[in-house]
């Protein structure tokens, strides 16, 4: 046992020098985002995004280059926590009595505690280069808002965050964390925006509402831009440092993953871990299964429709081609706040549509059961979002045991649960809610879909 | 800038194989602990400790060997987070405009979030080897209780924790963390022990009271032992993995520290970082200054007396030779709960007495000012305890700037502040209390000193 490796650690110079742009390798043309209301809908071009994004990020959004160089000042900040460790979950394997080898890539070592600063730092840097003074954003569980607050402080920008009401109430210390880094935090729906006032009937809020609020303020102020923590191509692009490091670390371990698993809310964690592995599959260099784990209370990929829909609740963003439950859907306040989103990244949705990625949905209680099992074997207490990936990984490991096959499973542990312990409290006390999503819920949600061209 | 190192990372095989026992290198004989009340006081021997400690730990407590091998199962658990990173604080240096080079050793990457599991794992292992079924302990800020809960879970022991009342109220999620790992947590003073009931007049509690409660339960149950998170020789011994790694990492950086700084409550973090460096000084191999940073509200080393005193409030432990404010002293509820202790490790106190270590005390608000400054430059949000070390490091870096000298400063960042954000909230709102410690407070505290032989 003494020579068994638990951690695979890269050195600072091994931080990736480029991001992986999967767009360049995707077969066929992706459907474009659309601007405007019918019948005047047109494909959105770079100019349509300039009111809220700097041109450098817009160019990344539409780039067809397979790799994009990481600016040196961004890489310099990455050194504060990257490369992140890859673990072999030997204790969990023994607990499950499985022949499977389970690996996890841990992003919780960043100061904000998740993968989110990988893109926050890149976005703040480009906005600072463009002379922007302030960024606005929404945050669900608080992970993204914390990451943007952290990154803004390092580059000297102001930061204003709309935090989804249910998370604001569940996680007061996420707000304190953002304020420690100097950000201003509003509970969403707030009364400081038109969008917030129009949605005051939703007391728990949602990511869609909070996005509307942050976009509104950015669109109205010339020196203020908006920053999105997921969904868009350039955000997923920035996260590919995760998968590139994981590829190198799996090589150190001398193993090839059979299955790669990540949770998916907006898609940035999923894309960040999987895209470098997916590119190898698309290029015919590897055979790998990919599983996207989502909450059954917000089952976008497993029960949504593939259609054009708005990214926000009020309808200020372009229409995006994605699996969606309808932009009017406000998910129940499950603790995986980062997964409470009616849609998903168009890039990830396209991969699901093509059958390259298999989605699975898990209920809240079975997810926390997996989280506690993980915490009691591996030690780390996971955030509720990656607990969905842990649940899927345990299922896969148990399937390997039943099949009597040694399979290699890699999953993304995208953040720690230090600000989610009230949810663990509720779970351990047997008081955690376990919301269902009925056919009636689905029908009501889909009624909010806008008129738009059908997708193949 | 691109080639500037920020992190110095060791690989898993470089986890130390031995602990450093500074006892073997100390000049002269240390005064022994004493058992009993006058006039029958006798030096405490190994047999006096067997009711609450396993023999393997007692032998470590009194060992004269310069190094003690780390059992392989302990080293195996260390792999879950060790080696920990050493950082060069380049952003803080720039902010301070100092020619000093500032390094910090970060122990917050452990699952419980501090250095405490370094000894928790070692103690639980030896108790498990001895057939013990359950461990009791006290916890101040919750760091130690979390570490013991974590370690007990990994080795299959029960864990029962008395948490100091003021911390229990300030940090509810520390309790949730311990429960997630399966421990039972009481607010101290509790009504489940004689010691707790006798101290119910102290509603905020103290480490001394909580120790009395945990020792009482361990002494009364044959299959239950007590585990202490600091103060004792064997606890400091286990923590020396920190300083050994830091020595190797400073060598990677190609620098020799002029000053090594750590906060001190019971002394385990201080001893863990400094002892491997101190041994080199005692052996004439290096010249290094050592600074022990403590809270001005509990100024044990800076204003206490060097005398025999009890380790707990009720007087159940042996009498130990140390700087103390008197075992009856209940410090005000400052947020650095881990530093609210009337005494300090006899080993550390002896080094202060000999002039090898310089103690300094800091007020709560100036400590949080340093913590926020650090968070806003280096990103990581420190626990209130190591914020005292940060304050001292900033003072030293500013002194270097004024002297126009490039000095090398190393400090211990022994834990993150993810469970301390209510204190940051209060500081940012200008509502943080800043308790003083008057001459009258000192006189009242010292009145609780027991009758005992004088120390030289």
Interface residues (C-beta under 8 A of the other chain):
Chain A: X1 X2 X4 X5 X6 X7 X9 X11 X12 X72 X75 X76 X79 X80 X81 X87 X91 X109 X111 X113 X150 X153 X154 X173 X176 X177 X179 X180 X181 X182 X372 X375 X376 X378 X379 X380 X381 X418 X419 X421 X422 X424 X425 X428
Chain B: X1 X2 X4 X5 X6 X7 X9 X11 X12 X72 X75 X76 X79 X80 X81 X87 X91 X109 X111 X113 X150 X153 X154 X172 X173 X176 X177 X179 X180 X181 X182 X372 X375 X376 X378 X379 X380 X381 X418 X419 X421 X422 X424 X425 X428
